[in-house]
Amino acid sequence: MKLSKLEAALVEELARLEIIDCHEHLPPEKTRVAAQVDVFTLFSHYTRHDLAVAGMSEVQYQGLYNRDIPLGRRWAIFEPFWERIRWASYARAALLAAKRFYGADDINAQTAEAISEAMQKANTPGIYEQVLREACNIRTALTQCGSTDLGGTPLLTPVMPMVHELEAWQALSRPPFEPSTSLGPGPAAAVRSLDDYLDAVRRYVARVKAEGAVGLKMMSNPYKDPRRDEASSAFESLRSGAVARLPVPNPLRDYVVDQTIAIATELDMVVCVHTGYWGDFRTLDPLHMIPLLQRHPRARFDIYHVGYPWMREALMLGKGFANVWLNFCWTHIISQKFAMDALDEAIDLVPMNKLLAFGGDYATPVEKVYGHLVMAREDIARVLARRIEDGQMTDTQALALARKWFVENPVALYRLEP
Ligand SMILES: [Zn+2]
């Protein structure tokens, strides 16, 4: 992005901030270091969806990661699809990462081999320190990889799935109703009643909190009002084997999710909510959250992704509910245009203690966190620069806002060390 002088100066100031990365799926570093990597690792995450939509078959996609096939041949398969997707925001994060870490001005037939070699050389212990700390100036990244065992580094802070989305739910959906051992310490207790199930959920939440988790993640699916009697009979129909699985949605899920939010609130944990875009996103409208927001006024809801494509609906959650924060994680690589529009409108609408600026939302390709962050800084600088030029705020005031969004708000919301 070509930046104006003011935008460039703001970007420079933003790069000096030590920030909180408000959402990742990064595994422990040892998992990344153990993985085979090459240039296609940079295309192993969201770009995968763009490649599929551009016409790449699943077999072709899987072939990219078959390291028995020479790189040149894999590149020849990849290249026509890459030319179709290279202008999208997802691709830009890969291009920025390849340039910053592997010295490549472009990802193409001429550079693919050299990027791969450089990536393999760099894939050693310390890569998280190098990417997250040194290149990104990240203090800690809130990461969801299904585990609280992140290798003991302060660079990663766990957020865990709500238990209904974890094995317990699947275990419950199948006889003999033994909860997964990951639910609680000590020997697994049989789940014979709805109360046993809720006890298991409570033990799970307490355990992951004790292990350092600061939030529980759920999806903004449609939930009906929780009814204990209906949840109980749904549980009983599973337990007795009358049905093998419950349809989705169902009253047991609605009740357990509601109870889990209450438990998270009691234990002072954040409820993280994926809203919008993913698969059949009709089931992920941010407005589905309103009954839960109303029923749990003391809970703290971190609304992810600004609900794309329901940006205004998500902004209105931030406008109308004291228990809502709006998290711009993932947004800058969905579309920089959207992220800038949403941020600009959010400044008009929402109190400034309620915005979180950034979450890379990556797993294996940690380098792309940097690419995403560069894009986020550009978006934020452009929005703030326009307000400064319009005479609405001074440089100092603009930077104070950015500091809130990048650091102070996530620290306050997640009760992180100041
Ligand atoms: Zn995510």
Boltz pocket constraint, residues with backbone or C-beta under 6 A from the ligand:
constraints:
  - pocket:
      binder: B
      contacts: [[A, 23], [A, 24], [A, 25], [A, 361]]
      max_distance: 6.0
